[in-house]
Amino acid sequence: MAGYGAAGKAQVQAMVARLLHLPEVPRPPDAADALALAICHLSAGRFRAAAGVGGGFSSPPPAPGLARAIAAASEKEHR
């Protein structure tokens, strides 16, 4: 039921990995939920900025940098 707020944990993990260009899904699943929330927040800020509504970000950090940070954290966790 993705698209209606009823996506399963596996669906959220897969979409976050795809959006952030991660080599594997974020684990634990709650980490993927937190990242999905951050992605939504950044997207909403960009939309507000484009619409000329207050509260938007003028230049949010690029997702690839975030993906590198997440990958480095995941690598540390696997050691």
KANOR-V446204 format. One record per residue. N is the residue number from 1. RES is the residue in three letters. D_FIRST is the distance of its C-alpha to the first C-alpha in whole Angstrom. Layout:
n:N res:RES d_first:D_FIRST
n:N res:RES d_first:D_FIRST
This chain:
n:1 res:MET d_first:0
n:2 res:ALA d_first:4
n:3 res:GLY d_first:6
n:4 res:TYR d_first:6
n:5 res:GLY d_first:8
n:6 res:ALA d_first:5
n:7 res:ALA d_first:5
n:8 res:GLY d_first:8
n:9 res:LYS d_first:11
n:10 res:ALA d_first:12
n:11 res:GLN d_first:9
n:12 res:VAL d_first:11
n:13 res:GLN d_first:14
n:14 res:ALA d_first:14
n:15 res:MET d_first:13
n:16 res:VAL d_first:16
n:17 res:ALA d_first:18
n:18 res:ARG d_first:18
n:19 res:LEU d_first:19
n:20 res:LEU d_first:22
n:21 res:HIS d_first:23
n:22 res:LEU d_first:23
n:23 res:PRO d_first:25
n:24 res:GLU d_first:22
n:25 res:VAL d_first:19
n:26 res:PRO d_first:20
n:27 res:ARG d_first:21
n:28 res:PRO d_first:21
n:29 res:PRO d_first:17
n:30 res:ASP d_first:18
n:31 res:ALA d_first:20
n:32 res:ALA d_first:17
n:33 res:ASP d_first:16
n:34 res:ALA d_first:19
n:35 res:LEU d_first:19
n:36 res:ALA d_first:16
n:37 res:LEU d_first:18
n:38 res:ALA d_first:21
n:39 res:ILE d_first:19
n:40 res:CYS d_first:18
n:41 res:HIS d_first:21
n:42 res:LEU d_first:23
n:43 res:SER d_first:21
n:44 res:ALA d_first:22
n:45 res:GLY d_first:25
n:46 res:ARG d_first:26
n:47 res:PHE d_first:24
n:48 res:ARG d_first:27
n:49 res:ALA d_first:30
n:50 res:ALA d_first:29
n:51 res:ALA d_first:29
n:52 res:GLY d_first:32
n:53 res:VAL d_first:31
n:54 res:GLY d_first:32
n:55 res:GLY d_first:30
n:56 res:GLY d_first:29
n:57 res:PHE d_first:30
n:58 res:SER d_first:33
n:59 res:SER d_first:32
n:60 res:PRO d_first:29
n:61 res:PRO d_first:30
n:62 res:PRO d_first:29
n:63 res:ALA d_first:26
n:64 res:PRO d_first:28
n:65 res:GLY d_first:30
n:66 res:LEU d_first:27
n:67 res:ALA d_first:26
n:68 res:ARG d_first:30
n:69 res:ALA d_first:30
n:70 res:ILE d_first:27
n:71 res:ALA d_first:28
n:72 res:ALA d_first:31
n:73 res:ALA d_first:30
n:74 res:SER d_first:28
n:75 res:GLU d_first:31
n:76 res:LYS d_first:33
n:77 res:GLU d_first:31
n:78 res:HIS d_first:31
n:79 res:ARG d_first:35
